[in-house]
Amino acid sequence: KAVASSSNPTILISASGVGAYGDVFVGSNSPPAADEDADTTKTTGFLAEVSRQWEDATSPAAAAVGENRVIQARFAPVLSKAGGALQKLYPVFYFGGGGIVGCGTQYFSYISARDAARALIHLIETPSLSGPVNVCAPTAVTNAEFTQAMGSVMKRPTFLPFPSFAVNLMFGEMGKEMLLGGVNARPKKLMESGFEFCHDGIEEALDSAIHKETI
């Protein structure tokens, strides 16, 4: 409402998540990767509902007449040892306890911390971008592929499966959807507007998070 009532042109970026697309991207029957044109009005799950309500809160600013630009940045999990899922998974893999979570066929969208920061700057500096924008790497991976990449980057074995009940205990409802459910998002708007990723593959993104992480 403050943006809507402002007389000055304003850029409003709302931080949402790719969970808006639901957690149904699992296995061989998974839907195609979701870009910003996908319908999110009927997606189900905790993260989908939270994302939908959060984005709806930007409606007054988006509907205001003027030069305001409203962006719903739908972030994939940002890979960082400093927080999020990777912070909790890192010690598990470090001590050799890493392995496939659940069935291993659930898709996982992600983005490196460096690319997430660079994407925010790109959103601010690109006038053509508005509405929902997926902030994620170009290609999602399955949990099995993520696990293999973690083992490769950390030089650790990954043969111990990670049981579903442990996910519930360590990560709660949101983590349960992120790790046992699957999201496969595609950053169509970022790519079409000329954004170039530093880390467009999972091993590059994990290597940056674990060994470098300088934004």
Buried (B, 14 or more C-beta within 10 A) or exposed (E): EEBBEBEEEBBBBBEBBBBBBBBBBBEEEBBEBBBBEBEBEEBEBBBBEBBBEBBEEBEBBBEBEEEBBBBBBBBBBBBBBEEBBBEEBBEBBEEBBBBBBBBBBBBBBBBBBBBBEBBBEBBEEBEEBBEBBBBBBBBBBBBBBBBBBBBBBBEBEBEEBBEBEBBBEBBEEBBBBBBBBBBBBBBBBBBEBEBEBEBBBBBBBBBBBBEEBEE
